[in-house]
């Protein structure tokens, strides 16, 4: 309640809630409402919606459907609620892809309560809310612990709650799934959709990158968000501190002053290669630090995708 009141007071002022403030609540619904307030972005371009949209079929009303889509004339004749469905080019499937491998547990050295997984699942939750708001079907793919957790795509408020529950449940651990495991779960690739993928992409090429490039070749619209901590970006780790790669069993590593230049050079080369591969394959790629305002990162991610669509 205390965290909620802090965020409500922030909303009442002209100052947007910061990432640090959001970290004090685990209520994704509350965070989403504040992040999306006044955002004004959609996920993709589509045809004009309205009377000119071609009618497709009727279906029975289900809890969670919007009342404005009920055909009231048919209700008067049949004494049952029916929803009027239409063919809309803008209704593509939106897929949220979360990297929940062990490296995503890397915490911020500057903001308590924030790690890469928290940032990734929170920003994907916001994308899910936008998809629900504009009437798209959306689903979730969570990769971690060597396996894939798959939530099929559907529409409506109940689907949003299902996806948020799965995101809340995700824990960082283990490695990314092997190529064969990922390939077996690409059954949603039958029709092109929009993929929003949040990861640290510390491995590239990798089974994950291979799967994403394959989906791009199948004409999916792939949009990546690379997340790192500020310490990872500028090597501001404390001298003498020991670190263990959570996805390897190669023991402890220490970052000395002499190691920093080599680390920074290798890091820049690696992420330059990620960016180059994305450009070569027409994949939207954005990079962010988890200490940045989440609203700012989401806006930049959506704007980059929108710029390509024009």
Steps between C-alpha positions, in 0.01 A plus 500: 500500500783736579656435157164549331443833674846618396427418138157661513650821635758491221221463247323799645803716436662574165793271579483152348562209739861389493634149463613512863148587617344222290737246652324540835182336374446153354154595372547492123152644443594809697832544319332456161243770571770751583734409216231512233332818621522734204744281308288507185693233307368192325693185420462501124335676210164380375206590280237748617253341738128573488200453274716432197660192658370180339265291715620145564272308742307495824611313810347452843582760764770397748583666836754776442372602154433870452131590515535741208562199274166335587249494213194645676263442206589131496446489878143627450429222250687208657489594869871415525815710497716473187824676413547635150842395368670668204805436286760760593848515360613666821410192707825312473623277780743667742754273668688599814830317544674507838855382564487353852847344501726545804686804364174698511522497881787753478399787732550871465782638717316834515131414561394255768244241393572524128655226291489425129216250535281748691552761231443253214178351633362841599556653158352191331198529728450853369521374141238236584270770637536704180423191290189434709393863472517498121322165468788277390554137592816464707697216656812442706821299461725467809844343454708394798624197687561327166129492416220702343175606670239583238172692544286481182380824345150626579318832536332685781542602864508141628791424270683802638461365853627158389808654342568725800475198730759311293732801492470538878584133540816511286826452690850542357695173499691254289587540135306578185339196332696306238430554130287185469283601796441849361429371151235264637317798652490717189157367402356851526708585190229377263376856444716813531470695825681765702765385749618715791809332648671618821839351586856596589624317186829414667514206260490581128498289292300262718200268478283803580649717225467211253131463586437874463679519166297203380178674602610815319557296182143372545390866477435564867557856616775451760582778751780448750581682822850445640512567875815559703587657832693824518790308656504260205507790255785698653677225703440686825535182705679536831871417496576157639138385498452138397230395254378162385338439162160360606470300177847343512697293752836662444552646846544857623623793291650820639487838329824690547584842359711330233202288393266791434641611165488147361149448636373824345658419162351151492162627616484772235604257227238246608207741507614666178472156343149457641396837354661421164327163475167668573555763230597236246183305571263800527436445870414794725762520774505730802745500790427630849633504854266380770567816699330709228136610544286210380257739328787648299629157393153378397434816300834466319437133423157569352623806312786303338255238380259764374773678305568182301131450425471841328 
